[in-house]
Amino acid sequence: MHAETDLQPPVVVSTFTQLFACTPPGARRARRLVANRMDVWGYAHGSEPNEDVTLVVAELAANAVRHGRVSGRGFRVRLLRARSRCGWR
């Protein structure tokens, strides 16, 4: 058997999706809810995975508020928790 056929794509087992207002309070809520969701998924507040994902979301949310503000439109955050042969991603 070839190595390419042995590889299996990751399986998504958990998702979190939320729409936020394109405002500074919306960005703050996004950061807080993502940190909370990571905690619920077993990545405790203050852990490296929680901090890393929260930081990325905070930066993207701030960019959405600063550069992508359109009247009446918000921004959406979507987290996917996937399991592969190598572990959780």
C-alpha positions as a Markdown table, in Angstrom:
| # | Residue | x | y | z |
|---|---|---|---|---|
| 1 | Met | 0.0 | 0.0 | 0.0 |
| 2 | His | 1.2 | 3.5 | -0.7 |
| 3 | Ala | 1.8 | 6.0 | 2.0 |
| 4 | Glu | -0.6 | 8.5 | 0.4 |
| 5 | Thr | -3.5 | 6.1 | 0.7 |
| 6 | Asp | -2.8 | 5.5 | 4.4 |
| 7 | Leu | -3.3 | 9.1 | 5.4 |
| 8 | Gln | -6.7 | 10.1 | 6.6 |
| 9 | Pro | -7.9 | 13.6 | 6.9 |
| 10 | Pro | -8.6 | 15.0 | 10.4 |
| 11 | Val | -12.1 | 14.5 | 11.8 |
| 12 | Val | -13.9 | 17.6 | 13.1 |
| 13 | Val | -15.4 | 16.7 | 16.4 |
| 14 | Ser | -16.2 | 20.1 | 17.9 |
| 15 | Thr | -17.1 | 23.5 | 16.5 |
| 16 | Phe | -17.8 | 26.9 | 17.9 |
| 17 | Thr | -19.3 | 29.6 | 15.7 |
| 18 | Gln | -20.5 | 33.1 | 16.8 |
| 19 | Leu | -21.4 | 36.3 | 15.0 |
| 20 | Phe | -20.1 | 39.5 | 16.7 |
| 21 | Ala | -20.8 | 43.2 | 16.3 |
| 22 | Cys | -18.0 | 45.0 | 14.4 |
| 23 | Thr | -17.2 | 47.2 | 17.4 |
| 24 | Pro | -14.6 | 47.2 | 20.2 |
| 25 | Pro | -16.9 | 45.5 | 22.6 |
| 26 | Gly | -17.7 | 42.9 | 20.0 |
| 27 | Ala | -13.9 | 42.2 | 19.6 |
| 28 | Arg | -13.6 | 41.9 | 23.4 |
| 29 | Arg | -16.5 | 39.5 | 23.5 |
| 30 | Ala | -15.0 | 37.4 | 20.8 |
| 31 | Arg | -11.7 | 37.1 | 22.7 |
| 32 | Arg | -13.4 | 36.2 | 25.9 |
| 33 | Leu | -15.7 | 33.6 | 24.4 |
| 34 | Val | -12.9 | 32.0 | 22.5 |
| 35 | Ala | -10.8 | 31.7 | 25.7 |
| 36 | Asn | -13.8 | 30.2 | 27.4 |
| 37 | Arg | -14.5 | 27.7 | 24.6 |
| 38 | Met | -10.8 | 26.6 | 24.7 |
| 39 | Asp | -11.2 | 26.1 | 28.4 |
| 40 | Val | -14.3 | 24.0 | 27.9 |
| 41 | Trp | -12.5 | 21.9 | 25.4 |
| 42 | Gly | -9.8 | 21.1 | 27.9 |
| 43 | Tyr | -7.2 | 23.9 | 27.2 |
| 44 | Ala | -7.2 | 25.7 | 30.5 |
| 45 | His | -7.0 | 29.5 | 30.8 |
| 46 | Gly | -3.4 | 30.5 | 30.7 |
| 47 | Ser | -2.2 | 27.3 | 28.9 |
| 48 | Glu | -0.1 | 27.8 | 25.8 |
| 49 | Pro | -2.8 | 26.5 | 23.3 |
| 50 | Asn | -5.5 | 28.7 | 24.9 |
| 51 | Glu | -3.3 | 31.8 | 24.9 |
| 52 | Asp | -2.1 | 31.2 | 21.3 |
| 53 | Val | -5.6 | 30.8 | 19.8 |
| 54 | Thr | -7.0 | 33.7 | 21.9 |
| 55 | Leu | -4.2 | 35.9 | 20.7 |
| 56 | Val | -4.9 | 35.1 | 17.0 |
| 57 | Val | -8.6 | 35.7 | 17.4 |
| 58 | Ala | -8.0 | 39.0 | 19.3 |
| 59 | Glu | -5.7 | 40.2 | 16.5 |
| 60 | Leu | -8.2 | 39.2 | 13.7 |
| 61 | Ala | -11.1 | 40.7 | 15.6 |
| 62 | Ala | -9.3 | 44.0 | 16.1 |
| 63 | Asn | -8.4 | 44.1 | 12.4 |
| 64 | Ala | -12.1 | 43.5 | 11.5 |
| 65 | Val | -13.2 | 46.3 | 13.8 |
| 66 | Arg | -10.5 | 48.7 | 12.6 |
| 67 | His | -10.3 | 48.0 | 8.9 |
| 68 | Gly | -13.4 | 46.1 | 8.0 |
| 69 | Arg | -16.2 | 48.0 | 9.6 |
| 70 | Val | -19.3 | 48.3 | 7.4 |
| 71 | Ser | -22.5 | 49.6 | 8.7 |
| 72 | Gly | -24.9 | 46.8 | 9.7 |
| 73 | Arg | -22.3 | 44.0 | 9.2 |
| 74 | Gly | -20.5 | 42.0 | 11.9 |
| 75 | Phe | -17.7 | 39.4 | 11.9 |
| 76 | Arg | -17.9 | 35.7 | 12.5 |
| 77 | Val | -15.5 | 33.6 | 14.5 |
| 78 | Arg | -15.4 | 29.9 | 13.8 |
| 79 | Leu | -13.3 | 27.4 | 15.8 |
| 80 | Leu | -12.9 | 23.8 | 14.7 |
| 81 | Arg | -11.5 | 21.1 | 17.0 |
| 82 | Ala | -10.2 | 18.2 | 15.0 |
| 83 | Arg | -8.7 | 14.8 | 15.8 |
| 84 | Ser | -6.2 | 13.2 | 13.5 |
| 85 | Arg | -3.8 | 10.2 | 13.8 |
| 86 | Cys | -1.3 | 12.6 | 15.3 |
| 87 | Gly | -3.6 | 13.9 | 18.0 |
| 88 | Trp | -5.8 | 17.0 | 18.5 |
| 89 | Arg | -5.4 | 20.0 | 16.2 |
